[in-house]
């Protein structure tokens, strides 16, 4: 296990990224969020609007399952 951070997903909504972070952390998974957004300027065009959620490499499968299961519950 390398412990390297890898990208789990990309969104354009910082609030969505924070909700995913909270979900994963409640499952015991360490999460970090990276964004190129400059806060005073709400630019959401192309890569400037991307918000990326990162997890440790060894947690990726568990994190994907948690996010998928949370999405399925919303669809019900």
Backbone torsions as a table, in degrees:
resi	resn	phi	psi	omega
1	UNK	NA	119.5	-174.6
2	UNK	-83.4	-27.3	-179.1
3	UNK	75.2	13.5	179.9
4	UNK	-76.1	149.3	176.1
5	UNK	-81.5	133.6	176.5
6	UNK	-130.4	154.5	-177.9
7	UNK	-74.2	126.3	176.7
8	UNK	-89.8	-47.4	-178.9
9	UNK	-161.2	164.7	176.7
10	UNK	-124.5	137.2	176.0
11	UNK	-136.1	172.1	176.8
12	UNK	-114.0	9.4	-177.4
13	UNK	-122.2	112.2	-177.2
14	UNK	-63.0	-36.5	178.9
15	UNK	-62.8	-40.9	177.0
16	UNK	-61.5	-43.4	179.0
17	UNK	-61.3	-40.9	178.5
18	UNK	-65.4	-38.3	178.7
19	UNK	-66.4	-40.5	177.6
20	UNK	-65.0	-40.6	177.5
21	UNK	-59.4	-46.7	178.9
22	UNK	-60.6	-42.8	178.7
23	UNK	-59.2	-49.0	-177.0
24	UNK	-67.9	-41.2	178.9
25	UNK	-64.9	-32.5	176.9
26	UNK	-67.8	-20.4	175.7
27	UNK	-93.6	7.7	176.3
28	UNK	84.8	17.4	-178.4
29	UNK	-103.5	130.9	176.6
30	UNK	-76.0	136.4	-175.1
31	UNK	-136.1	146.2	170.4
32	UNK	-135.3	149.7	-178.6
33	UNK	-118.0	137.1	177.5
34	UNK	-127.1	138.9	179.6
35	UNK	-148.0	148.1	175.5
36	UNK	-95.5	1.3	-177.9
37	UNK	-64.8	141.8	172.8
38	UNK	-103.1	114.5	-168.3
39	UNK	-52.5	-42.5	-179.1
40	UNK	-67.6	-17.5	-177.4
41	UNK	-118.0	102.7	-176.3
42	UNK	-74.6	71.0	-179.5
43	UNK	-88.6	124.3	179.8
44	UNK	-123.8	36.0	-176.4
45	UNK	-104.6	125.4	176.5
46	UNK	54.4	-139.0	-175.6
47	UNK	-67.7	-22.5	178.6
48	UNK	-65.2	-23.5	-178.3
49	UNK	-96.5	-2.1	-176.4
50	UNK	-71.9	138.5	171.8
51	UNK	-123.3	119.0	-175.0
52	UNK	-107.6	138.0	177.8
53	UNK	-106.7	125.4	-178.4
54	UNK	-115.7	143.6	174.1
55	UNK	-132.6	167.3	175.4
56	UNK	-68.8	146.6	-176.4
57	UNK	-54.2	-41.6	-177.2
58	UNK	-71.6	-13.6	-179.8
59	UNK	-99.4	-1.5	-171.8
60	UNK	-59.1	-48.2	-177.7
61	UNK	-62.1	-44.3	178.8
62	UNK	-63.2	-42.7	-179.8
63	UNK	-63.5	-43.3	178.6
64	UNK	-61.2	-41.0	179.5
65	UNK	-65.5	-41.7	178.9
66	UNK	-62.4	-44.7	-179.9
67	UNK	-65.9	-42.5	179.6
68	UNK	-62.8	-45.5	180.0
69	UNK	-64.3	-37.5	177.9
70	UNK	-64.9	-38.6	178.3
71	UNK	-67.1	-36.7	179.2
72	UNK	-69.1	-35.3	178.7
73	UNK	-66.3	-34.4	178.3
74	UNK	-67.9	-30.2	-178.6
75	UNK	-75.5	-19.1	-175.9
76	UNK	-71.5	NA	NA
